[in-house]
Amino acid sequence: MTQSQEDYLEMVSFLSDEGRVRVTDIAKRLGFSKPSVLTGLRLLEEKGLVMHERYGSVSLTEKGRELAGEIRARHVLIKAFLQEKLGVSEENAETDACKMEHVLSEETFKKLKSFVRRNPPKA
């Protein structure tokens, strides 16, 4: 999957937490045009990750929920590491986590996850 496809999937997941997901909502949150979002959703539909009713809502398939959950977990862990261990501001940690979640190798992510588990934040 491309970074853009992962971003769409993750955004559908986040928006699903808030309720009904529409193309307009995705476009607004990601700063993309509606035609771009429709193209991205079509590709995710072909992969069996989302369902989109024409002029209707967007939802994740079971496979899409699983993958979106993995992407979100990466994002949350990286953001927490940047904030809690490195003292990065919340805004920069959010921005950087969005970028890093797509490029970290599985090995690096596993090591980071292990490090965070061994070194919980101090109360």
Helices and strands as residue ranges (DSSP letters): H 3-18, H 23-30, H 34-46, E 50-52, E 58-60, H 62-80, I 81-85, H 90-103, H 106-118
